[in-house]
Amino acid sequence: MMMKLLNSAMLNSTLIKLGKYQPNFEIVTSPFKIIKNFVKLFDKQIKALDLEFILDENVYGNKEEVERFKCRGAKVDIQLYKQIMCNIFQNACKFNKTKGLIKMTF
């Protein structure tokens, strides 16, 4: 999965520079599920650094807003969203200290 995302990111970067990128929007009702999949993908790095991972599943600290979001969803270019999440996790692991913290809030 990681290689596919990296190859896709390079291709998308080129297409964006050329002004030819065509987003592929989908309605997403569970962005947290995608993030949790990345936690699994980066599990080895997270454990090697003994990092703590916290995912705050409230939106602006409001659980009601999360429920509204789950009902309505959001229009997202899912491939680009995954590339961004991959980059965030790579950087969080790369630039963190041992026994550090990765905290994601919305």
Phi, psi and omega in degrees: 000320183298314180298319179299317179295318181295316178296318180295321180297319179295318178296313180299319179301316179296315181296322179296315179300325180276355182073024184243012182286130178247105180295149178243090185280140174226156174276123180247127178248358182220067179296334180293327178297319178296317179296317179298327176295324177289328175299318178295318181297322182262015183305317182298314180293320180297315180291321181300325179267359182056046181275149173261135179244127178235126175244112178273108185273016172269149175257117186054035179072018187235108180296326179299322180295324178298315180297319177297318179299316181297326179286316183275319185078181178220145178278117186224141169280099190300321180294318179293320177301316179295321178297318179295316179297320178299315180297319179298314180294319178301313181292322180298322178284317185293320187255013180266165176259161176302139183062029180277193185226137168243117181234126179245127177229159181234000000 
